[in-house]
Amino acid sequence: MSADAELARLRWRCRRGMRELDRLLERYLAQRWANADAAERATFARLLECEDTALWPWFLGHQRPEDEALDTLVQRLRALPPD
């Protein structure tokens, strides 16, 4: 799969039931994806598999994922500057 096709697929997967989650996940694609290593990209793909009901408390800082790699990525996303 080409890089453009993969990015388009990920953008589609970033579409959630909440606009706030959409924007946060799409911000990651815009600001970090191109420079992320394979491990971080794989973790982002796993993050996209999580339910919105888990993601939202993580991004608000009310809860943290038990998985260390997911927690690290969530903290990176929370720290991204707004577009």
All heavy atoms as an XYZ file, in Angstrom:
692
protein
N       0.853     -1.176      0.000
C       0.000      0.000      0.000
C       0.898      1.238      0.000
O       1.862      1.323      0.756
C      -0.880     -0.045      1.259
C      -1.695      1.187      1.480
S      -2.747      1.201      2.965
C      -3.622     -0.327      2.848
N       0.553      2.190     -0.845
C       1.348      3.415     -0.911
C       1.159      4.236      0.360
O       0.174      4.072      1.093
C       0.944      4.242     -2.128
O      -0.310      4.872     -1.907
N       2.097      5.135      0.608
C       2.024      5.988      1.801
C       0.770      6.857      1.770
O       0.118      7.052      2.799
C       3.281      6.841      1.912
N       0.420      7.365      0.590
C      -0.781      8.203      0.472
C      -2.043      7.402      0.757
O      -2.958      7.888      1.422
C      -0.871      8.839     -0.917
C       0.173      9.923     -1.129
O       0.705     10.451     -0.126
O       0.454     10.240     -2.298
N      -2.093      6.181      0.243
C      -3.258      5.325      0.473
C      -3.368      4.955      1.954
O      -4.466      4.943      2.511
C      -3.167      4.069     -0.390
N      -2.237      4.676      2.571
C      -2.261      4.350      4.002
C      -2.735      5.539      4.828
O      -3.551      5.394      5.741
C      -0.876      3.908      4.475
C      -0.855      3.516      5.934
C       0.499      3.046      6.409
O       1.493      3.211      5.676
O       0.548      2.525      7.531
N      -2.247      6.724      4.502
C      -2.661      7.929      5.222
C      -4.158      8.188      5.032
O      -4.856      8.538      5.992
C      -1.834      9.124      4.762
C      -1.895     10.365      5.623
C      -1.511     10.080      7.069
C      -0.991     11.439      5.053
N      -4.661      7.996      3.835
C      -6.099      8.175      3.580
C      -6.917      7.162      4.389
O      -7.960      7.506      4.956
C      -6.390      8.033      2.092
N      -6.447      5.920      4.453
C      -7.132      4.889      5.237
C      -7.151      5.263      6.710
O      -8.175      5.142      7.388
C      -6.438      3.537      5.038
C      -7.106      2.377      5.771
C      -6.326      1.079      5.583
N      -4.988      1.145      6.115
C      -4.673      0.967      7.393
N      -5.594      0.717      8.281
N      -3.416      1.039      7.794
N      -6.030      5.759      7.215
C      -5.963      6.156      8.619
C      -6.866      7.358      8.900
O      -7.515      7.407      9.945
C      -4.525      6.474      9.012
C      -3.618      5.262      9.160
C      -2.168      5.702      9.280
C      -4.028      4.414     10.342
N      -6.900      8.300      7.988
C      -7.803      9.453      8.173
C      -9.240      8.985      8.311
O      -9.992      9.502      9.123
C      -7.672     10.424      7.009
C      -6.606     11.419      7.215
C      -6.767     12.650      6.321
N      -5.572     13.435      6.458
C      -4.521     13.370      5.646
N      -4.544     12.574      4.608
N      -3.462     14.096      5.862
N      -9.611      8.021      7.487
C     -10.972      7.480      7.555
C     -11.203      6.825      8.917
O     -12.256      6.997      9.534
C     -11.213      6.503      6.416
C     -12.573      5.904      6.482
C     -12.898      4.645      6.879
C     -13.812      6.563      6.173
N     -14.253      4.478      6.834
C     -14.843      5.636      6.401
C     -14.134      7.835      5.731
C     -16.178      5.947      6.202
C     -15.475      8.145      5.534
C     -16.469      7.214      5.763
N     -10.228      6.087      9.406
C     -10.360      5.398     10.698
C     -10.368      6.381     11.864
O     -10.852      6.053     12.941
C      -9.222      4.384     10.875
C      -9.390      3.210      9.923
C      -8.368      2.142     10.142
N      -8.520      1.581     11.470
C      -7.524      1.010     12.142
N      -6.324      0.932     11.615
N      -7.729      0.532     13.345
N      -9.846      7.586     11.653
C      -9.853      8.608     12.710
C     -11.233      9.231     12.892
O     -11.473      9.925     13.875
C      -8.843      9.717     12.391
S      -7.127      9.231     12.622
N     -12.126      8.993     11.961
C     -13.483      9.534     12.075
C     -14.210      8.754     13.160
O     -14.440      7.558     13.033
C     -14.201      9.437     10.743
C     -13.549     10.326      9.696
C     -14.249     10.188      8.389
N     -15.657     10.552      8.576
C     -16.279     11.503      7.906
N     -15.632     12.171      6.999
N     -17.539     11.762      8.129
N     -14.551      9.441     14.214
C     -15.186      8.814     15.365
C     -16.571      9.401     15.556
O     -17.042     10.188     14.737
C     -14.340      9.067     16.626
C     -12.854      8.779     16.492
C     -12.572      7.376     16.072
N     -12.737      6.462     17.166
C     -12.000      5.407     17.387
N     -11.022      5.114     16.574
N     -12.221      4.610     18.386
N     -17.184      9.073     16.657
C     -18.501      9.613     16.950
C     -18.447     10.994     17.580
O     -19.477     11.624     17.765
N     -17.241     11.451     17.897
C     -17.086     12.745     18.559
C     -16.123     13.612     17.757
O     -15.011     13.189     17.449
C     -16.511     12.566     19.966
C     -17.388     11.778     20.901
S     -16.583     11.536     22.506
C     -16.513     13.203     23.096
N     -16.537     14.811     17.446
C     -15.693     15.727     16.675
C     -14.367     15.988     17.383
O     -13.324     16.108     16.748
C     -16.433     17.041     16.448
C     -15.625     18.013     15.613
C     -16.354     19.283     15.355
N     -17.608     18.986     14.666
C     -18.587     19.858     14.516
N     -18.470     21.057     15.013
N     -19.673     19.526     13.872
N     -14.401     16.079     18.705
C     -13.177     16.351     19.466
C     -12.151     15.237     19.267
O     -10.955     15.502     19.126
C     -13.481     16.523     20.953
C     -14.329     17.729     21.269
C     -15.838     17.471     21.125
O     -16.241     16.376     20.669
O     -16.607     18.380     21.473
N     -12.621     13.983     19.270
C     -11.714     12.861     19.031
C     -11.196     12.893     17.597
O     -10.008     12.660     17.359
C     -12.413     11.527     19.293
C     -12.555     11.107     20.742
C     -13.334      9.803     20.834
C     -11.204     10.949     21.414
N     -12.078     13.184     16.650
C     -11.650     13.294     15.251
C     -10.484     14.268     15.134
O      -9.459     13.959     14.523
C     -12.776     13.825     14.366
C     -13.951     12.886     14.219
O     -13.922     11.790     14.789
O     -14.912     13.279     13.522
N     -10.658     15.431     15.686
C      -9.640     16.481     15.561
C      -8.332     16.086     16.230
O      -7.251     16.350     15.697
C     -10.157     17.786     16.143
C     -11.205     18.404     15.266
C     -11.644     19.732     15.785
N     -12.628     20.318     14.866
C     -13.394     21.316     15.183
N     -13.321     21.879     16.367
N     -14.262     21.781     14.312
N      -8.414     15.486     17.387
C      -7.198     15.082     18.103
C      -6.440     14.014     17.320
O      -5.223     14.104     17.139
C      -7.562     14.583     19.496
C      -6.424     14.279     20.432
C      -5.562     15.513     20.666
C      -6.964     13.773     21.756
N      -7.152     13.012     16.839
C      -6.503     11.938     16.090
C      -5.959     12.450     14.754
O      -4.848     12.090     14.353
C      -7.487     10.788     15.876
C      -7.930     10.082     17.159
C      -9.102      9.149     16.875
C      -6.784      9.336     17.815
N      -6.708     13.309     14.081
C      -6.235     13.878     12.820
C      -5.045     14.811     13.037
O      -4.158     14.909     12.183
C      -7.374     14.596     12.111
C      -8.415     13.627     11.575
C      -9.673     14.301     11.076
O      -9.784     15.548     11.168
O     -10.555     13.568     10.589
N      -5.000     15.480     14.184
C      -3.851     16.337     14.510
C      -2.581     15.503     14.586
O      -1.518     15.912     14.125
C      -4.105     17.049     15.843
C      -3.055     18.073     16.193
C      -3.355     18.776     17.498
N      -4.691     19.329     17.497
C      -5.470     19.430     18.567
N      -5.033     19.051     19.745
N      -6.674     19.933     18.482
N      -2.689     14.305     15.172
C      -1.539     13.412     15.232
C      -1.057     13.077     13.812
O       0.138     13.127     13.528
C      -1.879     12.133     15.991
C      -0.774     11.113     15.925
C       0.305     11.180     16.783
C      -0.786     10.106     14.967
C       1.352     10.262     16.703
C       0.237      9.190     14.880
C       1.298      9.274     15.739
O       2.328      8.382     15.645
N      -2.000     12.730     12.936
C      -1.613     12.409     11.558
C      -0.899     13.581     10.904
O       0.096     13.398     10.207
C      -2.839     12.022     10.732
C      -3.466     10.669     11.035
C      -4.676     10.446     10.142
C      -2.471      9.541     10.880
N      -1.404     14.774     11.118
C      -0.825     15.960     10.486
C       0.534     16.334     11.073
O       1.428     16.761     10.343
C      -1.791     17.138     10.613
N       0.696     16.165     12.386
C       1.897     16.682     13.040
C       2.978     15.644     13.327
O       4.150     15.994     13.406
C       1.513     17.367     14.354
C       0.669     18.600     14.159
C       0.344     19.285     15.472
O       1.011     19.079     16.488
N      -0.689     20.104     15.467
N       2.610     14.375     13.506
C       3.602     13.393     13.958
C       3.753     12.173     13.072
O       4.792     11.516     13.103
C       3.267     12.920     15.376
C       3.554     13.969     16.402
C       3.961     13.434     17.739
N       4.749     12.246     17.798
C       6.044     12.211     18.133
N       6.689     13.328     18.396
N       6.680     11.067     18.224
N       2.722     11.813     12.357
C       2.737     10.542     11.621
C       3.954     10.415     10.706
O       4.614      9.366     10.689
C       1.445     10.380     10.816
C       1.432      9.135      9.995
C       1.668      9.032      8.655
C       1.193      7.804     10.464
N       1.578      7.725      8.262
C       1.296      6.948      9.351
C       0.916      7.262     11.709
C       1.119      5.575      9.452
C       0.731      5.888     11.809
C       0.838      5.068     10.697
N       4.255     11.422      9.939
C       5.339     11.345      8.953
C       6.683     11.021      9.599
O       7.511     10.346      8.986
C       5.431     12.657      8.173
N       6.904     11.467     10.822
C       8.185     11.240     11.499
C       8.146     10.120     12.526
O       9.155      9.863     13.182
C       8.646     12.538     12.169
C       8.921     13.619     11.142
O       9.487     13.365     10.099
N       8.474     14.826     11.431
N       7.004      9.466     12.673
C       6.878      8.391     13.662
C       7.589      7.135     13.167
O       7.574      6.831     11.971
C       5.404      8.092     13.919
N       8.194      6.417     14.105
C       8.827      5.157     13.727
C       7.758      4.062     13.617
O       6.587      4.277     13.921
C       9.942      4.780     14.710
C       9.462      4.556     16.133
O       8.261      4.269     16.357
O      10.294      4.660     17.055
N       8.179      2.895     13.165
C       7.248      1.787     12.921
C       6.509      1.379     14.192
O       5.314      1.065     14.153
C       7.994      0.597     12.327
N       7.195      1.393     15.327
C       6.557      0.996     16.587
C       5.454      1.980     16.975
O       4.363      1.573     17.394
C       7.600      0.905     17.701
N       5.734      3.278     16.826
C       4.718      4.274     17.166
C       3.532      4.185     16.214
O       2.382      4.308     16.621
C       5.310      5.678     17.148
C       4.325      6.738     17.611
C       4.954      8.098     17.784
O       5.955      8.206     18.533
O       4.443      9.054     17.162
N       3.807      3.949     14.953
C       2.722      3.808     13.980
C       1.849      2.597     14.313
O       0.624      2.664     14.210
C       3.266      3.697     12.565
C       3.811      5.016     12.056
C       4.335      4.899     10.656
N       4.767      6.193     10.159
C       4.937      6.473      8.888
N       4.736      5.537      7.964
N       5.326      7.675      8.514
N       2.479      1.516     14.711
C       1.719      0.325     15.097
C       0.875      0.605     16.347
O      -0.273      0.150     16.447
C       2.660     -0.849     15.340
N       1.423      1.360     17.276
C       0.677      1.718     18.484
C      -0.505      2.609     18.124
O      -1.606      2.446     18.667
C       1.593      2.412     19.515
O       2.672      1.524     19.826
C       0.842      2.762     20.779
N      -0.314      3.533     17.182
C      -1.427      4.384     16.746
C      -2.528      3.530     16.124
O      -3.711      3.752     16.384
C      -0.934      5.445     15.765
C      -2.000      6.413     15.356
C      -2.481      7.364     16.247
C      -2.533      6.378     14.079
C      -3.472      8.268     15.871
C      -3.524      7.276     13.686
C      -3.996      8.213     14.594
N      -2.155      2.539     15.330
C      -3.153      1.645     14.736
C      -3.923      0.902     15.836
O      -5.138      0.748     15.743
C      -2.477      0.661     13.789
N      -3.222      0.477     16.884
C      -3.902     -0.173     18.013
C      -4.819      0.799     18.737
O      -5.910      0.438     19.175
C      -2.889     -0.756     19.005
C      -2.249     -2.021     18.517
C      -1.510     -2.790     19.592
N      -0.509     -2.013     20.286
C      -0.504     -1.795     21.600
N      -1.446     -2.267     22.373
N       0.461     -1.093     22.142
N      -4.375      2.046     18.861
C      -5.195      3.069     19.513
C      -6.513      3.245     18.760
O      -7.573      3.393     19.372
C      -4.427      4.390     19.568
C      -5.090      5.524     20.328
C      -5.068      5.251     21.835
C      -4.391      6.843     20.023
N      -6.450      3.203     17.443
C      -7.660      3.367     16.640
C      -8.635      2.208     16.815
O      -9.817      2.342     16.495
C      -7.299      3.532     15.160
C      -6.566      4.816     14.802
C      -6.207      4.813     13.322
C      -7.369      6.046     15.163
N      -8.159      1.088     17.330
C      -9.031     -0.060     17.596
C      -9.810      0.102     18.908
O     -10.770     -0.612     19.146
C      -8.211     -1.357     17.658
C      -7.524     -1.715     16.362
C      -8.501     -2.007     15.236
O      -9.563     -2.592     15.510
O      -8.205     -1.623     14.086
N      -9.398      1.032     19.737
C     -10.038      1.229     21.043
C     -11.385      1.925     20.883
O     -11.579      2.722     19.964
C      -9.132      2.053     21.962
S      -7.565      1.257     22.350
N     -12.267      1.639     21.795
C     -13.593      2.259     21.797
C     -13.494      3.717     22.234
O     -12.652      4.076     23.060
C     -14.515      1.506     22.760
C     -14.779      0.077     22.374
C     -15.631     -0.053     21.131
O     -16.480      0.833     20.890
O     -15.438     -1.032     20.399
N     -14.399      4.525     21.706
C     -14.445      5.941     22.084
C     -14.648      6.108     23.586
O     -14.125      7.047     24.178
C     -15.578      6.663     21.347
C     -15.306      6.805     19.861
O     -14.233      6.374     19.398
O     -16.174      7.354     19.162
N     -15.392      5.195     24.190
C     -15.661      5.289     25.626
C     -14.393      5.101     26.453
O     -14.348      5.544     27.599
C     -16.722      4.257     26.061
O     -16.303      2.946     25.646
C     -18.078      4.576     25.458
N     -13.372      4.473     25.888
C     -12.069      4.374     26.555
C     -11.202      5.568     26.188
O     -10.516      6.144     27.047
C     -11.368      3.074     26.173
N     -11.223      5.953     24.916
C     -10.351      7.029     24.444
C     -10.634      8.362     25.129
O      -9.702      9.069     25.536
C     -10.493      7.215     22.926
C      -9.996      6.083     22.043
C     -10.346      6.374     20.588
C      -8.504      5.877     22.214
N     -11.881      8.730     25.222
C     -12.225     10.056     25.729
C     -11.703     10.290     27.147
O     -11.053     11.312     27.391
C     -13.722     10.293     25.598
C     -14.106     11.716     25.822
C     -14.994     12.183     26.738
C     -13.603     12.868     25.147
N     -15.079     13.550     26.668
C     -14.233     13.997     25.692
C     -12.673     13.057     24.126
C     -13.970     15.297     25.269
C     -12.419     14.350     23.694
C     -13.056     15.451     24.268
N     -11.910      9.379     28.101
C     -11.336      9.608     29.440
C      -9.806      9.651     29.431
O      -9.198     10.368     30.217
C     -11.841      8.429     30.277
C     -13.004      7.869     29.535
C     -12.776      8.203     28.086
N      -9.189      8.900     28.526
C      -7.728      8.936     28.425
C      -7.277     10.321     27.976
O      -6.355     10.898     28.545
C      -7.210      7.899     27.433
C      -7.420      6.472     27.826
C      -7.791      5.998     29.064
C      -7.281      5.334     26.993
N      -7.895      4.628     29.016
C      -7.580      4.194     27.777
C      -6.947      5.158     25.655
C      -7.536      2.897     27.257
C      -6.903      3.878     25.144
C      -7.191      2.760     25.929
N      -7.919     10.844     26.941
C      -7.511     12.140     26.407
C      -7.864     13.293     27.333
O      -7.201     14.323     27.315
C      -8.077     12.360     25.011
C      -7.417     11.487     23.972
C      -8.174     10.715     23.110
C      -6.045     11.435     23.856
C      -7.570      9.906     22.158
C      -5.427     10.629     22.914
C      -6.194      9.869     22.065
N      -8.876     13.116     28.150
C      -9.201     14.142     29.145
C      -8.272     14.076     30.349
O      -8.224     15.002     31.154
C     -10.645     13.988     29.616
C     -11.726     14.395     28.626
C     -13.104     14.106     29.210
C     -11.598     15.854     28.246
N      -7.542     12.973     30.496
C      -6.642     12.804     31.630
C      -7.312     12.240     32.864
O      -6.722     12.217     33.935
N      -8.546     11.760     32.713
C      -9.270     11.178     33.853
C      -8.846      9.744     34.130
O      -8.983      9.270     35.254
C     -10.783     11.221     33.615
C     -11.327     12.600     33.510
N     -11.235     13.529     34.513
C     -11.974     13.222     32.492
C     -11.804     14.660     34.134
N     -12.254     14.504     32.901
N      -8.385      9.064     33.090
C      -7.916      7.684     33.209
C      -6.686      7.546     32.320
O      -6.407      8.409     31.490
C      -8.985      6.694     32.751
C     -10.235      6.703     33.583
C     -11.300      5.786     32.995
O     -11.054      5.014     32.071
N     -12.501      5.881     33.528
N      -5.972      6.429     32.523
C      -4.814      6.144     31.678
C      -4.898      4.705     31.209
O      -5.340      3.841     31.953
C      -3.526      6.361     32.465
C      -3.354      7.838     32.852
C      -2.083      8.063     33.557
N      -1.004      8.156     32.584
C       0.097      8.851     32.790
N       0.275      9.496     33.916
N       1.041      8.898     31.870
N      -4.455      4.451     29.980
C      -4.446      3.067     29.503
C      -3.469      2.228     30.326
O      -2.439      2.736     30.771
C      -3.961      3.171     28.061
C      -3.840      4.607     27.739
C      -3.964      5.391     28.993
N      -3.809      0.973     30.525
C      -2.904      0.076     31.242
C      -1.676     -0.261     30.396
O      -0.595     -0.468     30.932
C      -3.642     -1.200     31.640
C      -4.686     -0.961     32.709
C      -5.380     -2.236     33.134
O      -4.863     -3.345     32.850
O      -6.436     -2.119     33.762
N      -1.857     -0.317     29.097
C      -0.772     -0.618     28.172
C       0.186      0.582     28.123
O      -0.216      1.692     27.803
C      -1.369     -0.893     26.787
C      -0.338     -1.242     25.752
O       0.483     -0.356     25.406
O      -0.362     -2.382     25.260
N       1.447      0.343     28.429
C       2.429      1.433     28.519
C       2.627      2.160     27.188
O       2.728      3.393     27.141
C       3.770      0.888     29.015
C       4.784      1.960     29.290
C       6.074      1.407     29.873
O       6.019      0.406     30.616
O       7.133      1.990     29.583
N       2.678      1.413     26.089
C       2.870      2.037     24.780
C       1.673      2.925     24.423
O       1.845      4.037     23.914
C       3.090      0.972     23.708
N       0.467      2.443     24.705
C      -0.721      3.264     24.457
C      -0.715      4.506     25.339
O      -1.044      5.596     24.878
C      -2.009      2.460     24.701
C      -2.403      1.454     23.635
C      -3.644      0.680     24.075
C      -2.638      2.120     22.293
N      -0.332      4.339     26.587
C      -0.294      5.485     27.497
C       0.699      6.538     27.002
O       0.396      7.729     26.987
C       0.056      5.035     28.911
C      -0.008      6.181     29.901
O      -0.992      6.952     29.876
O       0.929      6.312     30.704
N       1.867      6.104     26.571
C       2.871      7.038     26.055
C       2.324      7.798     24.850
O       2.473      9.018     24.749
C       4.156      6.279     25.671
O       4.696      5.671     26.850
C       5.192      7.206     25.056
N       1.666      7.079     23.945
C       1.119      7.728     22.759
C      -0.020      8.681     23.123
O      -0.094      9.793     22.591
C       0.641      6.688     21.745
C       0.174      7.255     20.414
C       1.270      8.067     19.727
C      -0.311      6.138     19.515
N      -0.869      8.282     24.025
C      -1.963      9.160     24.467
C      -1.385     10.457     25.031
O      -1.864     11.555     24.724
C      -2.882      8.459     25.491
C      -3.785      9.453     26.214
C      -3.715      7.383     24.814
N      -0.341     10.355     25.834
C       0.267     11.554     26.412
C       0.874     12.436     25.307
O       0.807     13.669     25.388
C       1.319     11.181     27.460
C       0.770     10.390     28.642
C      -0.526     10.926     29.198
O      -0.670     12.128     29.447
N      -1.503     10.049     29.384
N       1.456     11.819     24.282
C       1.985     12.592     23.148
C       0.868     13.334     22.428
O       1.028     14.493     22.057
C       2.700     11.680     22.157
C       4.061     11.298     22.585
C       4.815     10.590     21.492
N       6.078     10.173     22.038
C       6.674      9.036     21.756
N       6.143      8.205     20.896
N       7.817      8.729     22.314
N      -0.235     12.647     22.196
C      -1.364     13.284     21.518
C      -1.924     14.420     22.351
O      -2.268     15.476     21.819
C      -2.457     12.264     21.218
C      -2.346     11.568     19.859
C      -1.392     10.419     19.903
C      -3.710     11.112     19.425
N      -2.012     14.231     23.660
C      -2.528     15.282     24.543
C      -1.641     16.513     24.505
O      -2.110     17.630     24.700
C      -2.646     14.774     25.971
C      -3.743     13.727     26.151
C      -3.897     13.278     27.590
N      -4.452     14.419     28.337
C      -4.152     14.677     29.603
N      -3.319     13.933     30.271
N      -4.706     15.714     30.190
N      -0.342     16.318     24.261
C       0.619     17.421     24.285
C       0.744     18.145     22.929
O       1.413     19.173     22.858
C       1.991     16.904     24.722
N       0.130     17.615     21.892
C       0.246     18.252     20.577
C      -0.370     19.645     20.601
O      -1.450     19.833     21.163
C      -0.456     17.411     19.512
C       0.204     16.098     19.126
C      -0.706     15.319     18.187
C       1.562     16.333     18.478
N       0.302     20.597     19.977
C      -0.281     21.943     19.904
C      -1.484     21.937     18.979
O      -1.520     21.180     18.005
C       0.851     22.802     19.350
C       1.760     21.848     18.656
C       1.609     20.517     19.336
N      -2.454     22.791     19.255
C      -3.623     22.880     18.370
C      -3.210     23.343     16.980
O      -2.200     24.016     16.808
C      -4.527     23.916     19.024
C      -3.872     24.316     20.288
C      -2.522     23.703     20.368
N      -4.004     22.955     16.002
C      -3.729     23.371     14.617
C      -3.933     24.851     14.444
O      -4.683     25.496     15.076
C      -4.653     22.630     13.650
C      -4.358     21.135     13.658
O      -3.209     20.757     13.907
O      -5.300     20.357     13.412
